[in-house]
């Protein structure tokens, strides 16, 4: 059960205007019973004006009366038929307007200094589109003459942790692709022990 809006103000009102127990108030408001007792004693939430939960449709008067008659009962919030908030779908990250003009510079930096990154990874890091990245790669972007490669971390477009994780992921993916390609061509990478043995042999012969 989620706590009501302004839980302490709600607790103040319930303590002052109902016969509910501290445990009942604490459970409904998401507070500790001792904190509710402190509110009742005037030691906590001093100066906070009580907020009637029945006026903002968080609780009904009938529910308060039911719980007043049964100290073991728990207050159940009023069910309100409100539309669920729309969850943000996956896509480019939000970037403040002031920083959006820096995106091409950040993309250019990654294209130049992190060539192992795929366009999808760059798009996720910077919050741009694959078509924009491709245009920057091919120097067909409308603002190409003014694009300067700049570190996206310093520009505030992504964090160093995010960038490092993306580069590491891309590096591992590239290694797997190379191993798969070599295997398909019948080229087996020498075992680590064989490599060490070869190095020792060359060293001994010098």
N, C-alpha and C positions, 0 to 999 in steps of 0.2 A: 504494500500500500504506500503510495507516494504521499509525502508530507504536503500540507496545505500551503498556499501562498502566505508569506510572512508568518511562519510558525510561532514565533514568540508572541507576536501581537495577538494571534488567535488563542494561544494558551492563556494570555492575560484575560481575554474576554471570557473564556470558558471557566476560569477560576473565579472570576468576579460575578458571573451571572448564572452559573449552574451548580449542581450538587455532585458533579462528576468527581471521581477519585483522581488522585495524582497520576496513578498508573494509566487510567483511561485517557487523560489529557496528554500524557507523555507519549503514549502509543499513537494517538491520532496525529499529534504534531511532530512526531519524529524527534522527540527530545528525551533526555534522561530523566527518570522520576525525581532524582535529587535536584535537577535543574528546575523542574516544575515546582518542587517544594520551595526552592529559592525564590522563584517568582512570587509564590504565595506569601512568603515571608518578607517580600520587599527587598531582597538582597540581589536579585537578578532582574534584568530588563527594567531597570528604573527609568521612568519617564516615557516608556513605550505605551502608546494608547491602544486599548483593546480593539480587536477587529472581529466583528460579528461574522462567523462563517456561514450563517444562514442567509445573509444579505447578498453574498457573492456566489450563492449556489454550490458551496462546498459541503454543506451539511444541512439536514432538515431538523426542524424543531421536534418532530416525532421521533427521530433517531436519538436526539438528546434525551428526551423523556424515557425512551426505552432503556437507555444505558444508565440513567439515574436510578431506575427501578431495579437494575441488576448490576451491582458493582463488578461482576466478573465479565460482563458483556463488553464488546469492543465496538467503538464507533465506526460505522461504515460510511465513507464519503458518498455524497449524492452522485448518482450516475447522470452525467450530462451528455447529451447526444451532440458532440461537437466533431467536426471532421478531423481526421488524423492529419498531423502536419506532414507535408510532402517531403519525403526523404530525398536528399540530393543524390542524383544518379552519378555513376562513375564518369569521369571526364576530366578535362584540363582543370588544374587547381585554380582557385581564385587568386588573382594578383591585384593589389591596389592599383588604381588608375595611374597614380604617380610613377609606378614602376613598370607599367606595361610597355612604355617606349624603350625600356632597356632589354626587353626579351630578345630581340634580334642579336644584340651584342653577346648576350649569354649563350645563345644557340651557336653563334660563330666560334665562341671560345671552346665549347664542348666538341664541336666538329673538328676543330684544329688540335686540341690537346687531349681529347678522349675519343679517338677514332673507333675504339671498340664498342662504344655505345650505339645501340640501334635507335632509329628515329622514334620508335614507340617509347623508349626509355627517356630520351631527351624531351619528348612532348610531355611526359608525365612530370619530369623534374621542373621544367620551365613553365609548364602550363600553356603550351601552344599547340599548333596543329602540324601534322606530318607534311602537309603541302607547303607550309611556311618554312619548315626545316629544309625540305628539298629545294626550295627556291634559294635559300641561303647557301646551300651546298653548291648549287649550279650558278650562283651569282646572278640569278634572274630576279631577285627580290627588288621591289620597286625602290627601296631605299639603300640598295647595295653600296653606292659610293660613300655613304655615311656610317656604315656598320663597322664597328671596331670590336674585335674580340675582347671581352672583359669577363672576368671570373664571376659566374652567377651567384656564388656564395657571397662575395663582396657586394654584389648588387642587391642582395636580399631576396633573390628569386628562389633559392633553395638552401638547405643547410648543408654543412660539410659532411655530416653523418649520412644524409640522404645521398649525396654525391658519391661518397666513398662506397656505400652499399651498392649503388647502381653500377659503378665501375667494376667492383669485385664480381658482381653477378654476371656482367657482360664478359669479363675475363674468363670466368669458369665456363660459360656457355661456348666461348670461342675455342677453349681447350677441348671441350667435348666434341665440337664439330670437327676439329682437326684430327682427333683420335679416330672418329668415325670415318672420316675421309681416308685416312691412312690405312685403316683396316679394310675398307672397301677396295683399295688399290693393292692390298696384300703387303703393305709395308708395316711391319710390327716394330714398335719402339723398343729399343734394347732395355732389358731389365736393369734396375738400378745397380744390382750387384755386378753385372757385366760391365757397366760403365765404370764403376769404381776399379774393377780389376784392370781394365784397359788403361786407366789413368795411372795406376801403380806400375804397370809394365813399362809405360812410356817414361815414367819418372826414374825407374831403375836403370833404364838403358841410357839415360843422359849422363 
